[in-house]
Amino acid sequence: MRAWTWKTAVKLTALICGILLLGYLFLTPMGALRLAMLRAGHPIIAVTMHVREAVPEDAFLKWFDNPSNTTIYHFEDPVPLGYVTLEPMENWIVTEVGPFYWADYYGYC
């Protein structure tokens, strides 16, 4: 049996941290929102975001028409801006697929 070396310990620690990070990003709604911010090109907002569950008035609606396995979140601070239109992207929808979560921009209707 091989003895543990520092290299082995560092690799094992990095592997465990990577698995925990992927679990957070794909197994929690907030992690899915943070991953969506990273995909949208807003890494600072991904770390510093303040969100709450949206109400229909956030999108100027009387009710949301989202499916039952989704939740809509509203960004309060800082609000990401679209790169092309420079409009605030405040409302994002998180979809639950089994144990996994995925977030996309919801926008205004």
DSSP file (Angstrom, degrees, kcal/mol; ACC not computed):
  #  RESIDUE AA STRUCTURE BP1 BP2  ACC     N-H-->O    O-->H-N    N-H-->O    O-->H-N    TCO  KAPPA ALPHA  PHI   PSI    X-CA   Y-CA   Z-CA
    1    1 A M              0   0    0      0, 0.0     2,-0.2     0, 0.0     0, 0.0   0.000 360.0 360.0 360.0 135.1    0.0    0.0    0.0
    2    2 A R        -     0   0    0      1,-0.1     2,-0.2     3,-0.0     3,-0.0  -0.470 360.0-118.1 -78.5 147.8    1.3    3.4   -1.0
    3    3 A A        -     0   0    0     -2,-0.2     2,-0.2     1,-0.1    -1,-0.1  -0.542  34.4-100.2 -80.8 150.2    1.8    6.1    1.6
    4    4 A W        -     0   0    0     -2,-0.2     2,-0.3     4,-0.1    -1,-0.1  -0.510  42.3-167.7 -69.6 133.6   -0.2    9.3    1.4
    5    5 A T     >  -     0   0    0     -2,-0.2     4,-2.2     1,-0.1     5,-0.2  -0.730  36.0-107.1-115.1 169.9    1.8   12.1   -0.1
    6    6 A W  H  > S+     0   0    0     -2,-0.3     4,-2.7     1,-0.2     5,-0.2   0.883 120.1  55.8 -63.2 -37.7    1.1   15.8   -0.2
    7    7 A K  H  > S+     0   0    0      1,-0.2     4,-2.5     2,-0.2    -1,-0.2   0.923 108.4  46.9 -60.9 -44.1    0.3   15.6   -3.9
    8    8 A T  H  > S+     0   0    0      2,-0.2     4,-2.5     1,-0.2    -1,-0.2   0.909 112.7  49.3 -64.6 -42.5   -2.3   12.9   -3.2
    9    9 A A  H  X S+     0   0    0     -4,-2.2     4,-2.4     2,-0.2    -2,-0.2   0.899 112.2  48.1 -64.7 -41.1   -3.9   14.9   -0.4
   10   10 A V  H  X S+     0   0    0     -4,-2.7     4,-2.6     2,-0.2    -2,-0.2   0.920 112.9  48.0 -66.5 -43.7   -4.1   18.0   -2.6
   11   11 A K  H  X S+     0   0    0     -4,-2.5     4,-2.3    -5,-0.2    -2,-0.2   0.911 113.1  47.8 -63.1 -42.8   -5.6   16.1   -5.5
   12   12 A L  H  X S+     0   0    0     -4,-2.5     4,-2.3     2,-0.2    -1,-0.2   0.903 112.5  49.1 -65.5 -41.1   -8.2   14.4   -3.3
   13   13 A T  H  X S+     0   0    0     -4,-2.4     4,-2.6     2,-0.2    -2,-0.2   0.915 111.7  49.0 -63.8 -43.4   -9.0   17.8   -1.6
   14   14 A A  H  X S+     0   0    0     -4,-2.6     4,-2.4     2,-0.2    -2,-0.2   0.895 111.1  50.6 -63.4 -40.2   -9.4   19.5   -5.0
   15   15 A L  H  X S+     0   0    0     -4,-2.3     4,-2.2     2,-0.2    -2,-0.2   0.920 111.6  46.8 -63.1 -45.3  -11.6   16.6   -6.2
   16   16 A I  H  X S+     0   0    0     -4,-2.3     4,-2.4     2,-0.2    -2,-0.2   0.915 112.9  49.2 -64.7 -43.4  -13.9   16.8   -3.2
   17   17 A C  H  X S+     0   0    0     -4,-2.6     4,-2.4     1,-0.2    -2,-0.2   0.899 111.1  50.8 -62.9 -40.3  -14.2   20.6   -3.5
   18   18 A G  H  X S+     0   0    0     -4,-2.4     4,-2.4     2,-0.2    -2,-0.2   0.899 110.5  48.5 -63.3 -41.9  -15.0   20.3   -7.2
   19   19 A I  H  X S+     0   0    0     -4,-2.2     4,-2.3     2,-0.2    -2,-0.2   0.908 112.6  48.4 -65.5 -42.4  -17.7   17.7   -6.5
   20   20 A L  H  X S+     0   0    0     -4,-2.4     4,-2.2     2,-0.2    -2,-0.2   0.897 111.5  50.1 -64.7 -40.0  -19.2   19.9   -3.7
   21   21 A L  H  X S+     0   0    0     -4,-2.4     4,-2.5     2,-0.2    -2,-0.2   0.922 111.6  47.3 -64.8 -44.6  -19.1   23.0   -6.0
   22   22 A L  H  X S+     0   0    0     -4,-2.4     4,-2.0     1,-0.2     5,-0.3   0.887 110.8  53.3 -63.7 -38.4  -20.9   21.1   -8.8
   23   23 A G  H  X S+     0   0    0     -4,-2.3     4,-2.1     1,-0.2    -2,-0.2   0.914 110.6  46.7 -61.3 -42.5  -23.4   19.8   -6.3
   24   24 A Y  H  X S+     0   0    0     -4,-2.2     4,-0.8     1,-0.2     7,-0.3   0.920 113.5  48.3 -64.6 -43.8  -24.1   23.4   -5.2
   25   25 A L  H  < S+     0   0    0     -4,-2.5    10,-0.2     1,-0.2    -1,-0.2   0.805 125.3  27.2 -69.8 -29.9  -24.4   24.7   -8.7
   26   26 A F  H  < S+     0   0    0     -4,-2.0    75,-2.2    -5,-0.2    -1,-0.2   0.586 120.7  49.8-109.5 -12.7  -26.8   22.0  -10.0
   27   27 A L  H  < S+     0   0    0     -4,-2.1    -3,-0.2    -5,-0.3    -2,-0.1   0.372 104.3  56.0-111.8   4.3  -28.6   20.8   -6.9
   28   28 A T  S  X S-     0   0    0     -4,-0.8     4,-2.0    73,-0.1     5,-0.1  -0.984  74.2-130.9-134.0 147.4  -29.8   24.2   -5.4
   29   29 A P  H  > S+     0   0    0      0, 0.0     4,-2.0     0, 0.0     5,-0.1   0.905 110.1  49.2 -62.7 -41.1  -31.9   27.0   -6.9
   30   30 A M  H  > S+     0   0    0      1,-0.2     4,-2.4     2,-0.2     5,-0.2   0.884 109.6  52.3 -66.9 -37.0  -29.4   29.7   -5.9
   31   31 A G  H  > S+     0   0    0     -7,-0.3     4,-2.4     2,-0.2    -1,-0.2   0.895 107.9  51.7 -63.3 -39.3  -26.5   27.7   -7.3
   32   32 A A  H  X S+     0   0    0     -4,-2.0     4,-2.3     2,-0.2    71,-0.4   0.891 109.7  49.8 -64.7 -38.9  -28.4   27.4  -10.6
   33   33 A L  H  X S+     0   0    0     -4,-2.0     4,-2.1     2,-0.2    -2,-0.2   0.906 110.6  49.6 -65.2 -40.7  -28.9   31.2  -10.6
   34   34 A R  H  X S+     0   0    0     -4,-2.4     4,-2.1     2,-0.2    -2,-0.2   0.905 111.0  49.4 -64.4 -40.4  -25.2   31.8   -9.9
   35   35 A L  H  X S+     0   0    0     -4,-2.4     4,-2.6   -10,-0.2    -2,-0.2   0.897 109.1  52.6 -64.6 -39.8  -24.3   29.4  -12.7
   36   36 A A  H  X S+     0   0    0     -4,-2.3     4,-2.1     1,-0.2    -2,-0.2   0.888 108.1  51.2 -63.0 -38.4  -26.7   31.3  -15.1
   37   37 A M  H  <>S+     0   0    0     -4,-2.1     5,-2.9     2,-0.2     4,-0.4   0.901 110.3  49.0 -65.2 -39.8  -25.0   34.5  -14.1
   38   38 A L  H ><5S+     0   0    0     -4,-2.1     3,-1.0     1,-0.2    -2,-0.2   0.921 111.7  48.7 -64.2 -42.6  -21.6   33.0  -14.9
   39   39 A R  H 3<5S+     0   0    0     -4,-2.6    -2,-0.2     1,-0.2    -1,-0.2   0.842 108.9  54.1 -64.8 -32.9  -22.9   31.7  -18.3
   40   40 A A  T 3<5S-     0   0    0     -4,-2.1    -1,-0.2    -5,-0.2    -2,-0.2   0.525 122.7-105.8 -80.1  -5.2  -24.3   35.2  -19.1
   41   41 A G  T < 5S+     0   0    0     -3,-1.0    -3,-0.2    -4,-0.4    -2,-0.1   0.769  85.6 118.7  89.4  26.7  -20.9   36.8  -18.5
   42   42 A H     >< +     0   0    0     -5,-2.9     4,-1.8     1,-0.1    -3,-0.1  -0.612  23.2 158.4-122.0  70.3  -21.6   38.4  -15.1
   43   43 A P  H  > S+     0   0    0      0, 0.0     4,-1.0     0, 0.0    -1,-0.1   0.849  75.0  51.2 -66.8 -33.5  -19.1   36.7  -12.7
   44   44 A I  H >> S+     0   0    0      1,-0.2     4,-2.2     2,-0.2     3,-0.5   0.914 110.7  48.4 -69.9 -41.3  -19.2   39.6  -10.1
   45   45 A I  H 3> S+     0   0    0      1,-0.2     4,-1.3     2,-0.2    -1,-0.2   0.855 104.1  62.1 -65.0 -33.6  -23.0   39.5   -9.9
   46   46 A A  H 3< S+     0   0    0     -4,-1.8    -1,-0.2     1,-0.2    -2,-0.2   0.831 112.4  36.7 -60.3 -31.2  -22.8   35.7   -9.6
   47   47 A V  H << S+     0   0    0     -4,-1.0    -2,-0.2    -3,-0.5    -1,-0.2   0.835 126.1  35.2 -88.8 -35.6  -20.9   36.2   -6.3
   48   48 A T  H  < S+     0   0    0     -4,-2.2    -2,-0.2    -5,-0.1    -3,-0.2   0.284  83.2 137.7-106.2  10.1  -22.7   39.3   -4.9
   49   49 A M     <  -     0   0    0     -4,-1.3     2,-0.5    -5,-0.1    30,-0.1  -0.229  35.2-162.3 -67.7 145.7  -26.3   38.8   -6.1
   50   50 A H  E     +A   77   0A   0     27,-1.2    26,-2.9    28,-0.2    27,-1.2  -0.986  23.5 167.0-123.0 116.0  -29.3   39.5   -3.9
   51   51 A V  E     -A   75   0A   0     -2,-0.5     2,-0.3    24,-0.2    24,-0.2  -0.870  17.0-170.9-128.6 160.5  -32.5   37.9   -5.2
   52   52 A R  E     -A   74   0A   0     22,-1.8    22,-3.3    -2,-0.3     2,-0.2  -0.950  43.4 -81.7-141.7 163.1  -36.0   37.1   -3.9
   53   53 A E  E     -A   73   0A   0     -2,-0.3    20,-0.3    20,-0.2     2,-0.1  -0.500  57.4-118.1 -66.3 132.0  -38.8   35.1   -5.2
   54   54 A A        -     0   0    0     18,-2.8    18,-0.2    -2,-0.2    -1,-0.1  -0.335  18.6-150.6 -76.3 151.3  -40.7   37.2   -7.7
   55   55 A V    >   -     0   0    0     -2,-0.1     3,-2.2     8,-0.0     4,-0.5  -0.843  34.1-106.2-110.9 156.2  -44.3   38.4   -7.5
   56   56 A P  G > >S+     0   0    0      0, 0.0     5,-2.5     0, 0.0     3,-1.2   0.796 116.7  65.9 -55.9 -29.6  -46.3   39.0  -10.7
   57   57 A E  G > 5S+     0   0    0      1,-0.3     3,-1.2     3,-0.2     5,-0.1   0.756  87.4  69.8 -65.3 -22.5  -46.0   42.8  -10.3
   58   58 A D  G < 5S+     0   0    0     -3,-2.2    -1,-0.3     1,-0.3    32,-0.1   0.827 109.0  35.0 -62.8 -30.3  -42.3   42.5  -10.9
   59   59 A A  G < 5S-     0   0    0     -3,-1.2    50,-0.5    -4,-0.5    -1,-0.3   0.160 119.8-108.4-107.5  16.0  -43.0   41.6  -14.5
   60   60 A F  T < 5S+     0   0    0     -3,-1.2     2,-0.3     1,-0.2    -3,-0.2   0.889  79.0 128.1  57.9  42.7  -46.1   43.9  -14.7
   61   61 A L      < -     0   0    0     -5,-2.5    -1,-0.2    -6,-0.1     3,-0.1  -0.790  65.8-136.9-121.4 164.9  -48.4   40.9  -14.8
   62   62 A K  S    S-     0   0    0      1,-0.4     2,-0.3    -2,-0.3    -5,-0.1   0.746  92.3  -4.3 -88.3 -29.1  -51.5   39.8  -12.8
   63   63 A W  S    S-     0   0    0     -7,-0.2    -1,-0.4    -8,-0.1     2,-0.3  -0.980  74.1-110.7-156.7 156.8  -50.2   36.3  -12.6
   64   64 A F        -     0   0    0     -2,-0.3     8,-0.0    -3,-0.1     0, 0.0  -0.651  13.4-152.4 -87.2 147.9  -47.2   34.2  -13.9
   65   65 A D        +     0   0    0     -2,-0.3    -1,-0.1     2,-0.0     0, 0.0  -0.151  48.1 136.6-108.9  37.8  -47.9   31.5  -16.4
   66   66 A N        -     0   0    0      1,-0.1     4,-0.1     4,-0.1    -2,-0.1  -0.545  58.9-101.3 -85.8 150.5  -44.9   29.4  -15.4
   67   67 A P    >   -     0   0    0      0, 0.0     3,-1.3     0, 0.0    -1,-0.1  -0.118  35.9-104.0 -63.6 167.2  -45.2   25.6  -15.0
   68   68 A S  T 3  S+     0   0    0      1,-0.3    -2,-0.1     3,-0.0     0, 0.0   0.753 116.2  58.2 -68.8 -24.7  -45.5   24.0  -11.6
   69   69 A N  T 3  S+     0   0    0     27,-0.0    27,-2.8     2,-0.0     2,-0.3   0.113  97.3  79.9 -93.9  23.6  -41.9   22.8  -11.4
   70   70 A T  E <   - B   0  95A   0     -3,-1.3     2,-0.4    25,-0.2    25,-0.2  -0.900  55.9-161.6-128.3 157.4  -40.4   26.3  -11.8
   71   71 A T  E     - B   0  94A   0     23,-2.1    23,-3.3    -2,-0.3     2,-0.5  -0.997  15.0-140.3-135.2 139.2  -39.9   29.3   -9.6
   72   72 A I  E     - B   0  93A   0     -2,-0.4   -18,-2.8    21,-0.2     2,-0.3  -0.870  17.9-163.2-103.4 132.0  -39.3   32.9  -10.8
   73   73 A Y  E     -AB  53  92A   0     19,-3.6    19,-2.7    -2,-0.5     2,-0.5  -0.860   8.3-145.4-115.3 149.2  -36.7   35.0   -9.0
   74   74 A H  E     -AB  52  91A   0    -22,-3.3   -22,-1.8    -2,-0.3     2,-0.4  -0.960  14.1-135.3-117.1 124.6  -36.2   38.8   -9.1
   75   75 A F  E     +A   51   0A   0     15,-2.9   -24,-0.2    -2,-0.5     4,-0.1  -0.652  25.8 173.3 -78.8 128.8  -32.8   40.4   -8.9
   76   76 A E  E     +     0   0A   0    -26,-2.9     3,-0.3    -2,-0.4    -1,-0.2   0.828  59.1  38.5-101.3 -46.7  -32.7   43.3   -6.5
   77   77 A D  E    S+A   50   0A   0    -27,-1.2   -27,-1.2     1,-0.4    -1,-0.3  -0.930 120.1  11.6-159.0 130.3  -29.0   44.3   -6.3
   78   78 A P  S    S-     0   0    0      0, 0.0    -1,-0.4     0, 0.0   -28,-0.2   0.754  79.7-153.9 -76.2 152.2  -27.0   44.3   -8.5
   79   79 A V        -     0   0    0     -3,-0.3    11,-0.1    -4,-0.1     2,-0.1  -0.802  17.1-126.1 -93.1 125.2  -29.2   43.9  -11.5
   80   80 A P        -     0   0    0      0, 0.0     9,-3.4     0, 0.0     2,-0.4  -0.415  20.9-143.3 -69.6 146.2  -27.5   42.3  -14.5
   81   81 A L  B     -D   88   0B   0      7,-0.2     2,-0.2    -2,-0.1     3,-0.0  -0.877  18.3-112.5-109.2 142.4  -27.7   44.2  -17.8
   82   82 A G     >  -     0   0    0      5,-2.5     4,-1.5    -2,-0.4   -42,-0.0  -0.501  21.0-137.4 -68.6 139.7  -28.0   42.6  -21.2
   83   83 A Y  T  4 S+     0   0    0     -2,-0.2    -1,-0.1     2,-0.2   -42,-0.0   0.857  98.7  37.3 -69.5 -34.6  -24.9   43.1  -23.3
   84   84 A V  T  4 S+     0   0    0      1,-0.1    -1,-0.1     3,-0.1    -2,-0.0   0.934 131.1  24.4 -84.1 -49.1  -26.8   44.0  -26.5
   85   85 A T  T  4 S-     0   0    0      2,-0.1    -2,-0.2     1,-0.0    -1,-0.1   0.651  86.7-139.5 -93.7 -16.7  -29.7   46.0  -25.3
   86   86 A L     <  +     0   0    0     -4,-1.5    -3,-0.1     1,-0.2     3,-0.0   0.740  54.9 142.0  58.5  25.5  -28.3   47.3  -22.0
   87   87 A E        -     0   0    0      1,-0.1    -5,-2.5     2,-0.0    -1,-0.2  -0.693  61.4 -97.3 -90.8 148.1  -31.7   46.7  -20.4
   88   88 A P  B     -D   81   0B   0      0, 0.0     2,-0.8     0, 0.0    -7,-0.2  -0.450  26.1-151.6 -66.5 135.4  -32.0   45.3  -16.9
   89   89 A M        +     0   0    0     -9,-3.4   -14,-0.1     1,-0.2    -8,-0.0  -0.760  35.9 152.2-106.9  82.1  -32.4   41.5  -16.7
   90   90 A E        +     0   0    0     -2,-0.8   -15,-2.9   -11,-0.1     2,-0.5   0.831  47.3  63.2 -87.4 -35.2  -34.3   41.3  -13.4
   91   91 A N  E     +B   74   0A   0    -17,-0.2    15,-2.5   -33,-0.1    16,-1.8  -0.831  56.5 174.6-106.2 126.1  -36.5   38.2  -13.7
   92   92 A W  E     -BC  73 105A   0    -19,-2.7   -19,-3.6    -2,-0.5     2,-0.4  -0.961  20.2-140.5-128.1 144.3  -35.0   34.7  -14.0
   93   93 A I  E     -BC  72 104A   0     11,-2.7    11,-2.3    -2,-0.4     2,-0.5  -0.888   8.0-156.7-109.8 134.7  -36.8   31.4  -14.0
   94   94 A V  E     -BC  71 103A   0    -23,-3.3   -23,-2.1    -2,-0.4     2,-0.4  -0.949   9.5-158.1-111.8 124.0  -35.4   28.3  -12.2
   95   95 A T  E     -BC  70 102A   0      7,-3.4     7,-2.0    -2,-0.5     2,-0.6  -0.858   6.8-145.3-105.3 133.7  -36.6   24.9  -13.5
   96   96 A E  E     + C   0 101A   0    -27,-2.8     2,-0.5    -2,-0.4     5,-0.2  -0.880  17.3 179.4 -99.8 121.1  -36.4   21.8  -11.3
   97   97 A V  E >   - C   0 100A   0      3,-3.0     3,-2.0    -2,-0.6    -2,-0.0  -0.893  66.1 -56.5-121.8  97.8  -35.7   18.6  -13.3
   98   98 A G  T 3  S-     0   0    0     -2,-0.5     0, 0.0     1,-0.3     0, 0.0  -0.535 120.7 -20.1  64.9-128.7  -35.6   15.7  -10.9
   99   99 A P  T 3  S+     0   0    0      0, 0.0    -1,-0.3     0, 0.0     2,-0.2   0.491 124.7  89.3 -86.5  -1.4  -33.0   16.6   -8.3
  100  100 A F  E <   -C   97   0A   0     -3,-2.0    -3,-3.0   -73,-0.0     2,-0.3  -0.640  59.9-153.4-101.5 153.6  -31.3   19.2  -10.6
  101  101 A Y  E     -C   96   0A   0    -75,-2.2     2,-0.3    -2,-0.2    -5,-0.2  -0.947   8.6-174.6-123.9 145.4  -32.0   22.9  -11.1
  102  102 A W  E     -C   95   0A   0     -7,-2.0    -7,-3.4    -2,-0.3     2,-0.4  -0.997   9.6-154.5-140.2 135.1  -31.4   25.0  -14.2
  103  103 A A  E     +C   94   0A   0    -71,-0.4     2,-0.3    -2,-0.3    -9,-0.2  -0.876  15.8 168.6-116.0 144.0  -31.9   28.8  -14.5
  104  104 A D  E     -C   93   0A   0    -11,-2.3   -11,-2.7    -2,-0.4     2,-0.3  -0.945  44.9 -83.4-143.2 163.0  -32.6   31.0  -17.6
  105  105 A Y  E     -C   92   0A   0     -2,-0.3   -13,-0.3   -13,-0.2   -15,-0.0  -0.527  36.1-175.1 -69.4 131.4  -33.6   34.6  -18.2
  106  106 A Y        +     0   0    0    -15,-2.5   -14,-0.2    -2,-0.3    -1,-0.2   0.836  18.9 177.8 -96.4 -43.6  -37.4   35.0  -17.9
  107  107 A G        -     0   0    0    -16,-1.8     2,-0.4     2,-0.0    -1,-0.1  -0.288  38.7 -49.0  77.0-159.7  -37.8   38.7  -18.9
  108  108 A Y              0   0    0      1,-0.1   -48,-0.1    -2,-0.0   -49,-0.1  -0.894 360.0 360.0-115.4 145.8  -41.0   40.6  -19.2
  109  109 A C              0   0    0    -50,-0.5    -1,-0.1    -2,-0.4   -49,-0.1   0.449 360.0 360.0 -89.6 360.0  -44.1   39.4  -21.0
